[in-house]
């Protein structure tokens, strides 16, 4: 059965999608059959893996509305063992329809369970909000990975996110665990990055990954080319960091 990880933070701009795409890439490069589920209406994970939403017939919208199975929308990537379940902006409208459905919190879980035996890892890229989509991701997952930007207000909203995670754990998914907290956009040259990282470690202790993701121009450029950083510039600092993160994730999910 796949190890299912939701990458989430209700604060936007923290490297959530960058982490989903590049972690998945390096998990696949390590020999794990890996599926990325793009569950953010912005569709950035789909674009970051080379999917043009104008050219796909079925997406996560159709899966959530019960119009097709998850297996029917999965697209293979150029990277061996890497796959993507794409989405489009209409997912935001579908979320409104989901709210009226029976078992509205379990829709993604049912979809994930239908393909879980076919993959080693499933990475869910959730939206930057505590929405119905995000809660669906938590319920469908075994692990939560929280990227935290090492800048001012980094911890803003994280306490509320953890509270939501605990509510989901108590009510609907007792197996849910915090896989780890990832410091992103880290600049070792600034005192602020070091201070924020120290604060994050004080709060989360051993749940903080040893790996930090640096502020890196090549990481920012890769999505515009529709490829993970490991394909765009595998010798960059960002590529090395995400490869190290994948190794930590594999160790923590043994």
C-alpha positions as CSV (number, residue, x, y, z in Angstrom):
1,X,0.0,0.0,0.0
2,X,1.2,3.5,-0.8
3,X,2.4,5.8,1.8
4,X,0.1,8.8,1.4
5,X,1.5,12.3,2.3
6,X,-0.4,15.6,2.2
7,X,1.8,18.6,1.8
8,X,0.0,21.5,3.3
9,X,0.2,25.0,4.9
10,X,-2.7,27.4,4.9
11,X,-0.2,30.2,4.3
12,X,0.5,30.7,0.6
13,X,4.0,31.2,-0.9
14,X,5.8,28.8,1.4
15,X,7.0,26.4,-1.3
16,X,4.2,23.9,-0.9
17,X,3.8,23.0,-4.5
18,X,7.6,23.2,-5.2
19,X,8.0,20.6,-2.4
20,X,5.2,18.3,-3.7
21,X,6.6,18.2,-7.2
22,X,10.3,17.9,-6.3
23,X,9.9,15.5,-3.4
24,X,7.8,13.3,-5.7
25,X,10.5,13.5,-8.5
26,X,13.3,12.3,-6.2
27,X,11.1,9.6,-4.6
28,X,10.5,8.3,-8.2
29,X,14.2,8.6,-9.0
30,X,15.0,6.4,-6.0
31,X,12.8,3.7,-7.5
32,X,9.5,4.4,-5.9
33,X,6.4,4.5,-8.1
34,X,5.0,7.9,-7.1
35,X,1.7,9.7,-7.8
36,X,1.2,13.4,-7.3
37,X,-2.4,14.4,-6.8
38,X,-2.9,18.0,-7.7
39,X,-5.6,19.0,-5.3
40,X,-5.0,22.8,-5.4
41,X,-7.4,24.7,-7.8
42,X,-4.4,26.8,-9.0
43,X,-3.1,23.6,-10.7
44,X,0.5,24.5,-10.2
45,X,1.7,21.0,-9.5
46,X,0.2,19.9,-12.8
47,X,1.9,22.7,-14.7
48,X,5.2,22.0,-12.8
49,X,5.1,18.5,-14.2
50,X,4.5,19.6,-17.8
51,X,0.7,19.2,-17.9
52,X,-1.3,21.7,-20.0
53,X,-4.7,21.8,-18.4
54,X,-6.2,22.8,-21.8
55,X,-5.2,19.5,-23.2
56,X,-6.6,17.1,-20.5
57,X,-10.1,15.6,-20.8
58,X,-10.6,14.5,-17.2
59,X,-9.2,15.9,-14.0
60,X,-9.6,15.7,-10.2
61,X,-12.9,17.7,-10.7
62,X,-14.4,14.8,-12.5
63,X,-13.1,12.3,-9.8
64,X,-14.6,14.4,-7.0
65,X,-18.0,14.6,-8.8
66,X,-18.0,10.8,-9.3
67,X,-17.9,11.1,-13.1
68,X,-14.8,8.9,-13.4
69,X,-12.3,6.9,-11.4
70,X,-8.9,8.3,-10.2
71,X,-7.1,5.7,-12.4
72,X,-8.8,7.2,-15.5
73,X,-7.1,10.6,-15.2
74,X,-3.6,9.7,-14.2
75,X,-0.9,10.9,-16.7
76,X,2.7,9.5,-16.8
77,X,5.6,11.8,-16.6
78,X,8.8,11.8,-18.6
79,X,10.5,10.7,-15.4
80,X,10.2,6.9,-14.9
81,X,7.8,5.9,-12.1
82,X,6.4,9.5,-11.7
83,X,2.7,10.1,-12.4
84,X,0.3,13.1,-12.0
85,X,-3.4,13.3,-11.4
86,X,-4.0,16.8,-12.8
87,X,-6.5,19.5,-11.8
88,X,-7.9,22.7,-13.3
89,X,-9.2,26.0,-11.7
90,X,-12.7,24.7,-11.8
91,X,-11.9,22.6,-8.7
92,X,-12.7,25.6,-6.6
93,X,-16.3,25.5,-8.0
94,X,-16.4,21.7,-7.5
95,X,-15.5,22.2,-3.8
96,X,-18.8,24.1,-3.4
97,X,-20.7,21.2,-4.9
98,X,-18.8,18.8,-2.7
99,X,-20.1,20.6,0.4
100,X,-23.6,19.3,-0.5
101,X,-22.6,15.7,-1.0
102,X,-22.9,12.8,1.3
103,X,-19.6,11.7,2.7
104,X,-18.1,15.0,1.6
105,X,-15.1,14.6,3.8
106,X,-14.3,11.1,2.5
107,X,-14.4,11.7,-1.3
108,X,-10.6,11.9,-1.8
109,X,-10.0,9.0,0.6
110,X,-12.2,6.7,-1.5
111,X,-10.4,7.8,-4.6
112,X,-6.9,7.4,-3.1
113,X,-7.8,3.9,-1.7
114,X,-8.8,2.8,-5.2
115,X,-5.2,3.2,-6.5
116,X,-3.2,2.8,-3.2
117,X,-2.0,-0.7,-4.1
118,X,-0.5,0.5,-7.3
119,X,2.0,3.0,-5.9
120,X,4.7,3.3,-3.3
121,X,4.1,7.0,-2.5
122,X,1.1,9.3,-3.1
123,X,1.8,13.0,-2.6
124,X,-1.2,15.3,-2.3
125,X,-0.6,19.0,-3.0
126,X,-3.4,20.8,-1.1
127,X,-4.5,24.4,-1.4
128,X,-3.2,27.2,0.8
129,X,-6.3,27.3,3.1
130,X,-8.1,25.2,5.7
131,X,-10.8,24.3,3.2
132,X,-12.9,21.2,2.5
133,X,-10.2,20.2,0.0
134,X,-7.5,20.4,2.6
135,X,-9.5,18.4,5.1
136,X,-10.2,15.8,2.4
137,X,-6.4,15.6,1.9
138,X,-5.8,15.1,5.7
139,X,-8.4,12.3,5.9
140,X,-7.0,10.6,2.9
141,X,-3.4,10.6,4.2
142,X,-1.2,8.8,6.6
143,X,1.2,11.7,6.9
144,X,1.3,15.5,6.9
145,X,4.3,17.4,5.7
146,X,4.3,21.2,6.5
147,X,6.6,23.5,4.6
148,X,7.4,26.6,6.7
149,X,9.0,29.7,5.1
150,X,12.0,31.0,7.1
151,X,10.8,34.5,7.1
152,X,8.8,36.9,9.3
153,X,5.3,35.5,10.2
154,X,6.5,32.0,9.3
155,X,4.5,30.4,12.2
156,X,1.4,32.4,11.4
157,X,-1.5,29.9,11.0
158,X,0.6,26.8,11.8
159,X,-1.0,26.4,15.2
160,X,-4.4,26.5,13.6
161,X,-3.3,24.0,11.0
162,X,-2.1,21.6,13.7
163,X,-5.4,22.1,15.6
164,X,-7.3,21.1,12.4
165,X,-4.9,18.1,12.0
166,X,-5.7,17.0,15.6
167,X,-9.4,17.3,15.1
168,X,-9.2,15.2,11.9
169,X,-7.1,12.7,13.8
170,X,-9.6,12.4,16.6
171,X,-12.8,12.4,14.5
172,X,-11.9,10.6,11.2
173,X,-8.3,9.5,10.7
174,X,-6.7,8.2,13.9
175,X,-3.6,7.0,11.9
176,X,-2.7,10.6,10.8
177,X,0.8,11.6,11.8
178,X,3.0,14.7,11.3
179,X,5.8,13.5,9.1
180,X,7.8,16.6,9.5
181,X,8.2,20.3,9.2
182,X,10.4,21.6,6.3
183,X,12.2,24.9,6.4
184,X,12.0,26.5,3.0
185,X,13.5,29.6,1.3
186,X,16.3,29.4,3.8
187,X,19.1,31.9,3.4
188,X,22.0,31.1,5.8
189,X,23.5,34.6,5.1
190,X,20.7,36.3,7.0
191,X,20.2,36.5,10.7
192,X,16.4,36.3,10.2
193,X,16.5,32.9,8.5
194,X,18.6,31.5,11.3
195,X,16.3,33.0,14.0
196,X,13.2,31.7,12.4
197,X,14.7,28.2,11.9
198,X,15.7,28.2,15.6
199,X,12.1,29.2,16.5
200,X,10.7,26.4,14.3
201,X,13.0,23.8,15.9
202,X,12.2,25.0,19.4
203,X,8.5,24.5,18.6
204,X,8.6,21.3,16.6
205,X,11.8,19.7,18.0
206,X,12.7,16.5,16.2
207,X,9.8,16.8,13.8
208,X,11.9,19.4,11.8
209,X,13.7,17.9,8.9
210,X,17.5,18.1,8.9
211,X,17.3,19.3,5.3
212,X,16.6,22.9,4.6
213,X,15.4,24.2,1.2
214,X,17.5,27.2,0.2
215,X,16.3,30.3,-1.6
216,X,17.4,29.4,-5.1
217,X,16.8,31.0,-8.5
218,X,16.9,27.7,-10.3
219,X,14.1,26.3,-8.1
220,X,12.0,29.3,-9.0
221,X,12.7,28.9,-12.7
222,X,12.0,25.2,-13.1
223,X,8.1,25.4,-13.0
224,X,8.0,27.8,-16.0
225,X,9.7,25.0,-18.0
226,X,7.2,22.4,-16.8
227,X,9.9,20.2,-15.2
228,X,11.1,19.4,-11.6
229,X,14.4,20.9,-10.5
230,X,16.1,17.6,-11.0
231,X,15.5,17.8,-14.7
232,X,16.1,21.5,-15.0
233,X,19.3,21.8,-13.1
234,X,20.3,18.7,-11.1
235,X,23.5,20.2,-9.8
236,X,21.8,23.3,-8.3
237,X,21.5,23.8,-4.5
238,X,17.7,23.3,-4.7
239,X,18.1,20.0,-6.5
240,X,20.6,18.7,-3.9
241,X,18.3,19.8,-1.1
242,X,15.2,18.0,-2.4
243,X,17.2,14.9,-3.1
244,X,18.3,14.9,0.6
245,X,14.7,15.6,1.7
246,X,13.5,12.5,-0.3
247,X,16.1,10.4,1.5
248,X,14.8,11.7,4.9
249,X,11.2,11.0,3.9
250,X,12.0,7.5,2.9
251,X,13.8,6.9,6.2
252,X,10.9,8.4,8.3
253,X,8.3,6.3,6.4
254,X,10.0,2.9,6.7
